[in-house]
C-alpha cells in the first residue's frame, strides 16, 4: 500500500479530503477530551457539569449522523416551469 493511500483512503471513504478529515477528527477528539475531563470532575463533584458529558455525546452523534445522512440523500433538482 502506498504512503499516499494510507492518508487518503479512509477520508475518501467518508467523502472528505485529508484536510477536511483532519479538521473534523481533531474537532471530535477535542470535544471528547474536554467532555471526558468534565465527566471526571463531575464524578468527584457531582454538582458540576451535570449535563456536559451527555451533551457532548449527543452533539457528536448528531454531527456524525447528520453528515452521513446528508451525503446519502440524493440531490433534488429544482425545475422552473
Secondary structure, 3 states (H helix, E strand, C coil): CCHHHHHHHHHHHCCCCHHHHHHHHHHHHHHHHHHHHHHHHHHHCCCCCCCHHHHHHHHHHHHHHHHHHHHHCCCCCCCCC
